[in-house]
Structure formats: C-alpha cells, structure tokens
Amino acid sequence: MTRLLFWLALVFLVAAAVRSKLRKMSGPPPGGAAPAPNPPPRAAEQPIERMLQCAHCGVHFPASENVPANGRDYCSPAHAPH
C-alpha cells in the first residue's frame, strides 16, 4: 500500500512540475493582465559611498565612519593609536 501511495505522489509531483513549466513557457493567458514592468534602478536614491580599509584590522567600512589618526584610516576609536 505504501508503494502505491509513493508512486501516486511521484506522478502527481511530476505532473505538477510539467504543468508549471508549460505555463511559464506559454506566457500570460489571453485577455490577462500584462506583467508589471521592472522598477527603475534605485541607484538615483543614494549615492555610492567610498569604502576605506582599517589600518589596524583590515576591515572595509564606509568613509563616513572614518576615524583618521596619523594620516591613516581606522574603523573605530579603539583601533586608532592613542
């Protein structure tokens, strides 16, 4: 009985996968709404910030979080020389 249930479930899953693939290939149904256009790129919202590398640990961090000391860049006051 368990073998029969296994084979029925397998046939059902394969049929569902084939049906799904065929729907994707055929496109939207006739009279259906067209898919929404891709949203515009979000690059215009925020400029890309320059990244710096900490002279102590090597971690990259945004330039706005820079802790300069002795002409070098540090990621936090704990890593900057005293």
Rosetta blueprint (number, residue, H / E / L):
1 M L
2 T H
3 R H
4 L H
5 L H
6 F H
7 W H
8 L H
9 A H
10 L H
11 V H
12 F H
13 L H
14 V H
15 A H
16 A H
17 A H
18 V H
19 R H
20 S H
21 K H
22 L H
23 R H
24 K H
25 M H
26 S H
27 G L
28 P L
29 P L
30 P L
31 G L
32 G L
33 A L
34 A L
35 P L
36 A L
37 P L
38 N L
39 P L
40 P L
41 P L
42 R H
43 A H
44 A H
45 E L
46 Q L
47 P L
48 I L
49 E L
50 R L
51 M E
52 L E
53 Q E
54 C L
55 A L
56 H L
57 C L
58 G L
59 V L
60 H E
61 F E
62 P E
63 A H
64 S H
65 E H
66 N L
67 V E
68 P E
69 A E
70 N L
71 G L
72 R E
73 D E
74 Y E
75 C L
76 S L
77 P L
78 A L
79 H L
80 A L
81 P L
82 H L
